[in-house]
Amino acid sequence: MWIFDKKEKFNADSLKPIFDAQKKTLLDLGYPEMLSVSVDDFTKKLEALWETCVKKIADIEISKKGNVPLLLVISQGNAQEKIQKIKGHSELDFNNLEGEAQIPPPIYILLDVEDGQNMVAKSPKDALKKFQKEGRSALSINESVALLTHYPELLKDHYLISAGSFYTTKDNESLPLLWLLDEHKHPELHYAWFHIAHGSYGVGSYGIKV
């Protein structure tokens, strides 16, 4: 876990091995085929994104709060298929998902990601208030899929609430999405209660989107 009392600059050299490892994971899981692009084209897009990231973070200083320095997110593609790639499942109707006001880029990077551990036992409502004060953003469902794609072990410690995306229930109530383990220890996507805190649930967040 990063713990700093003062602002620190991002170090591209230390982030590159993390980026490369996550790129390899996506290639191993067959993301190019899923997105109907060649491996070469997919790799070129990722490397172009990395070059953009290096330029943008050169002078950025941030008080780091997360334990995942960099997260590579693929927002395009079928959400159910991406969930299946991490051996997960959901009974929810994905047509009822809502959240981001703007369509995110097809591929992007998050910096200073916190996996929800710091928000364990805080309700999504209280977590969102804290994020607003800190200038952070809650993870969306696509970002949580990315987090579990690269760090599936985090569910062994706590469940992950994605308060950056909401699900509209049959009663027209909008509730944040929740990742938990089913009886077979596989990730399951359901929804959580906005005002209720739980000792095993935490809301994930990030500091910067590139």
N, C-alpha and C positions, 0 to 999 in steps of 0.2 A: 504494500500500500504506500502510495506517495504521501508524505507528510511534510509540508513546507509552511513556515510562518511568513515567508516573503514570496514575492513573485519571482518566477523562474522562466527563462526562455526555453522554448522547445529545441531539442537537439536532433537534427535530421539524421545524424550518424547513428544515434541510439535507436531511432524509430525505424530505420530501414530494415533491420533484421526481422522486426515484428511484421512489417508490411510484407516482406518476402515470404515469411512463414504462412501468413494468411492467404497470400496469392496462391501458394502451393496447395493449400487446403481446398480452395475454390476449384483449382484445376483438377485435383484428385477426385473431387465430388462431381465432376462433369458439368460445371456451370456453363462452359462454352456451348456444349451440346444442348443444354436446357434453353439457352438464349438464342439458339440457332445461328451461332457465329463460329468462325474457325478459332482454333487455339491461338494462332498467331495474332489475329485481330483482337481477341480478348486480352492477350498479354500486352499488346501495344497500347490498348486503352488504359490498362492498369498502370503501365509505366508512364504514360502521359499524365495521368492523374497524380502519380507520385511527384513528377517534376513540378507540376502546378502547386502541389502541397509544399514542397521544399521552398518555393519562392514566397508563398503566402505566410509561412510560419517563421521566416527569417528574423523578423523583429517583434514577434508576438511574445508578450510576457503574460503569465497567468498564474494565479494561486491554485495550484493543482489539488484536486480533491478526489480524483478517481484512482482506481487500481488497474485500469486498462489504458495504457498510454495512447494507443491507436486502434481504431476499429474500421475495417474495410467493409462497406455496406453496398449490397446489390439490391436496388429497389425495384428494378424491372424483373419481369418473369412472373410465373404463377406462384402465388404465396403458398398454396397447398403443397406444390411440388418441392419448394424450398424447405417447408416444414418436414416433409417426408424424408428429405436428405439427412436430417438430423434424427431420424427414426421417431419423429414426433407425429401427432395427429390432433384433430380438432373436430368436434361435432357442430361447430358454429357455422352459420351462413355468412360467408365472407362478403356478401352483398350488403350486409348490415354494418360493415366497418366504416368508421369515420375518424377524422383526426387532423392530419396536416392540411392547412389552408391552401398551400401551394404544392403543386406536384414536384417531388424531389428529383434531383438529377438521377439518371439511370445507375450511375456508380459514383460513390463519394466516400469521403473519409471523415470519421469523427475523432476528435482528440480529447484527451482527459475524460475518459468514460468511467463512470462509477456503476458497478454491477448491482446496486440495490442494497448491499450490505449495510451501508451507512444509514439507510432509511428503514431498516427492519424495525417493526413495531410502530411505524408511523403510517397513518392513513394516506391514501393517494391525495386527498384534499390538503392535508397538512404538508405533504412532500412537495406538492406543486407550489404552495405558498413559499416554502423555503427556497426552492429553485428560482423563483422569481426574484427574491431578494439577492440571491447569489449570482444572478445572470446565467443560470444554467437552464437546460431544457430536458424534459422527460423523454425517455426512449420511446419511439414509435414501434409498431409491431415488426416492421421490416428491420429496424435496428436491433430489436431483441432477437429476431431470427439470426441476424448476423452474429450477435454476441454469443448465442448458444451454438452456432456453427463452429466458432473458433474456441469457445471456452465452455463446453457442455458440462464440465465438472462443477460449475458454480451452483447448479440445482441441488447438489448434495449438501450444501450449507444453508441455503435459503431459497424460497420461491421468488420469482421475478415478476413484478407488475410493470406493464408497459402503459404508463399514463399519458403517453403521447398519442395513443390511439384509443378510440372508444368503440364499444359495441352497443347497438340499439336493440334492446330486448323486445319481446312481444308486447310488453306494457309501455313501449316507447320511452323506456328509461335508458339513458346513456351511461355505460359503466366501463371503466378501464379494463384492459385485457390482462390476464394472469397466466403465467407459465407455472405449472407444477408437474410433479411426477405421478404417473398413474400406477396402478397396482403391479404393472410389469416394469416399473422404473424407466418408462419412456416419457419424454416431454409431452405434456398435454396442454393445449391452449383453451382456456375458459375465460370467464370474466370475474372481476373482483368488485367489492362494494366500495364506493367512492369515499364514504365517511367512516369506514370501519378499519381499525388498525389490527394487525395480527402479528404475533411474535415470530412467525416464520416467513413473513412476506415483506419484501422491500421494493421500492420504486427505483428503477435504474435511470441514470441521467448522463448528460455529457456537457462539456464546456464549449467546444468549438466544432462547427461543421465546415469542411473544406470542399 
